[in-house]
């Protein structure tokens, strides 16, 4: 199971997109009337007035499963998983509507919720991506849902907004890591792509506690992009890269190159050729170049064939001469 958290400003546009989609089905709701998109929007906007200064009051989630999980997911079970997910990420005591879509091969649903809760308080969107990853992993492992092949398999063309930037950062950082042996090299490689690194230090010390990456106006923690991109894990990877580079240099110094190996082989051959054949006064190389050695030994089968042809020719000539004498 994977999730995609989104925040927005307009309930009307979001509700119309989700509810009016072809074959869309409202499978759960709380605090809103579900006669149509208009009644849902009106009820969300009514509660929103309790906190008019909150610009982005629209909460929108997309929860998706693999095609392999389809047989495990009835409408009721998908509602239960959606509620469990919302509880894990802190979406509680507020209006929401759950809508299942059937426009893709994989099962998925949309949740629209009000970030102004029933008491007029704001439901925070801080660390949304990190909380999303944690909740999805816990639910996936708990219920044995199919685990995908990783971010490499995600369709980049279908991504938008912050999620698109997150995957762009993931791809760029992973590529730069392969070419870097330390933090300075990593910083330089990322800078070429317009990506900056911001370090978080432990209070009152120079000890690095965390890391974030910046691209344009977006700044994201490494662990929020992917768990493999936390400061500790990147540092471990850079150390492995440096060690591999050092071992390669050592092997290159200790081991002769191919050209050196060829030169040594030729040298040894020449030395061997210079050894004299006893009693001949010639070197082995000179001896091997003599005609009888170049031509090679006679072919016994070939010689027999030649002799046979000569006998036949001789017999034919003898018969002809006898015929003429008569």
N, C-alpha and C positions, 0 to 999 in steps of 0.2 A: 504494500500500500504506500502511496506517495501523496503528499499534500501540497497545495499551492495557496498560500495566504495572500490576500490582496486587500488594500484599503482604497476607498474612493469617496467622492463627494455627492454623487447623485443616486438616490434610491430608485428614482423613476427609470433611468437608463439601465441600471443593473437588473432590476426586477423584470423589466420587459424582455431583456435579453435572455434571462434564465427561465422565466415562467412561460413565455410565448414561443419558445423553441419548439420546432416540430417534434411530436411524440414525447414532449416533456411531461413529467408526472410529479405533482406535489405529493410527497409521501409522509411529510410531517410538518407541523407548524406550532408555534407557541406565541401568543400575544398579538397575532394578526389574523384578520379575516382573509380567507383564501378563495373567495368567489372568483376573483380575477386579479390581473396585475395591478389595476387601479386601486382596489381595496387594500391590497398588501402594501402598496406604496404609501397610501394615505396614513395607514396605521404606523408605519415606520416613521414617517415625517412628524406625526403628532407627538410621539415620544421624543423625537430629536429636539423638539422645542424646549425641553427641559435643560438643554445645554447648548444654546445657539452659537456659542463661541467656538465649538468644536467643528472645524471645517470638514475634516474627513471622518464623517460619522458612519460611513458605510463599511461594514465588514463583509468580506466575500471569501469563501473557501472553495477550493476544488479538491475533492478526494477521489483518487483513482486506484483501481486494482488491476492486476494482470488478467489477461483473458483466461489463464489457467484457474483463476479463482471464481469464475462465473457461477459454477454449480454450488458454491458455498454462500452465495449472496442473494438472498431474497430481499424484498423491499424492507421488511421489518428488521432484518439483520443489518442492513446498510444504515438504517436510522440509528440502531443501537451503537454502531461503530462511530457514526458521526457525533453522537452525544458524548461518547467516551473520549473521542478526540478533543471536543470542545472543552470538556472538563479538565483534561490534561494541560491544555494551553491557556487556561484561565478565562474561557468565554462562558460566563455563568450569569444567571439572574437577568436575562435580557430576552428581547424578542428575536425570533428566528424563523426561517422557513427552509425546508430541505426539499430539493427538487432533483429527481433522477432523470438523466438524459440517456437517449439510446442512439445518438448520432455517431458513435464510435464503436469499434470492435470491442474495446475493453470496457468493463463496467465502471461508471463514475457518477458522481453526484455533485450538486452545488449547494452550498449553505450560504444564505444571506442573513446577516445578523446586525443588530443595532449596537454600535459602540457606545451609545448612551444607554446605560442599563436601567432597570426598573426603578432605581432610586435616584437617577439623575447623575450617576457617577460615570467616569470614563473607563471603558475597558481598554487597557493599554495595548499598544501594538509594538512595544519595545521587545527586541530579541525574537520577533515573530518567526524568523527563519530557523534559528537555532531550536526554538521550542517545537516548531513543526517537524524538524528532522527527528528529534527525540521521541515525540509522540507517535509518529508513523512507524518508527523502528520498534517501539514497544508493542504496538498493536499488531504489527506484522509477525513478530516473534511469538506473541501470546496466542494467536489464533492459527499460526502455521500458514500464513499467506505466502504466495510466491514472491521470492526475492529477485528483483531484476538484475540485469548484468552491469548496472552501474551507470554513471553519468555519460559514459562514452556512447551509450545506446540511445540517449535522449534525442529526439528530433529538434535540433536547434532552430529550424525554420518556423516552428510553431510557437516559439517563445516570444514574450513581449515584456516591455517595461523592466522592472527590477529583476525579475526572474531571468530575463535574457542577459542582463548584465552579469548576473551571478554565474551563469554558465560561460560567458565570455571570459570572466576572470578565472574560472576554474581551468579552462583550456589553456589560457595564456600562462598561468602560473605553473601548471604541470609541464608545459613545453620548456619554459625557462629553467625549471628545476633540473631537467635532464642535461642542461648545458652549463650548470653552475657547480662550483666546488666549495663556495663559501657565500656568506651573506652579501658581500660587496659585489660579487659577480651576479648574484640573483637580482640585486637592486638595479645594476646596470642593464641587465637583460630585460627586466620589466619596464625600466624607464624608456627604452626604445619603443615600447608599445603604449606609452602614455599611462602607465600604472605606477603608482607610488606606494611605499610601505610606511606605515606608522606603527611604532613600537609602544607598548604600554609597559611602564616600569613599576616595580614594586615601590610603594611609598617610602621615600627617604633612602633609596638605594639605586644602583645601576643595574640591578637584576631585571632582565626582561621577563615580564609576566604574561604578555599576550601580544597579538599582532593583528593589524587590520590592513586592508588593501583599498586604495582609492583610485577611482577612475571617473573623471569628470566630477559631477556633483554627488556621486554615490560613494559611500564608504561602508565597507563590510568587514566584519571580523573573519579571520581565516577559517575558524571552526564553523561559522555560519555558511560559508561557501561550500565547505566539505570538511568532514572530520579529519581527513588526511592533511589538511592545510592549517592545522593549529601550529603555534610557534614551536612547540616541542617536537612535533612530527616532522616539520620542515627541517629543523635543526639536525635531527637524526639522519634525514635523507642527505643533507648537504655533507655531513661527516662521512657517510658511506661513499658519496661521490668522490670526495677528496681522497679517501683511502684507496679507492679503485684507480684514481689517476696516478697516485704515487706508486702503486704496485705495477702499473703499466710502464711507468718510466724506469723502474728498477729492472723489469724484465727486458726492456729495450736496451739498457746499458749492459746487462749481464749476457744477453744472448746475441751472437753475431748475426748480422743482417744476411739476407739471402745472397747478396752480392759477395759478401765476405766468405760465405760458405762455398760459393762457386769458385772463387779465386783459390781457395785452399784445396779444393778437389782437383783443379787443373794443375796446381803446383805439384801435388802428390803424383799425378799421372805422368807429368813430365819427368819427375825424378825416377819413377819406375821405368819409363822408356829409356832412360839413360843407362840403365844397367846393361852390361855387355853380355852377349851370349858366349859361353866358354868355347874357346877354340876357333871362333869365327872372326874375332877382331871387330865385330859389328855390334851395334846396340840393338836392343829388342825392337825398337821402332823401325830401324833400317831393315832389319830382317823381315819384319812383318810386311814391309812395303815391296818386297821382291815379287816378281811376276807370279811365281808359283803359289805364293801365299794369297795374292790378290785374286788370282783365278779360282783358287780353291781346288780341292781334290776332284778327280773325275767321278762322274755319276755312273755307277755300275749298270743301272738299268738303261741309261742312255746309250752306253757303249754296246750293250747286247742288242739293242734295237738297230743300231747302225750296222753291226756285223750281219744281222739277219737280212737287212735290205741289200747288202753287198752280195750275199750268197744267192738271193733270188735273181739279181741282175746278172750274175755270172752264169747261172743255170739257163736263163733265157737266151743269153748270147751264145752259149754252147749249143742249145737246141737249134737256133737259127743257122749257125754255121754248118751243122750236120745236114740240115735240109737243103742248103745250097750245094753241098758236095755231092748229094745224090743226083 
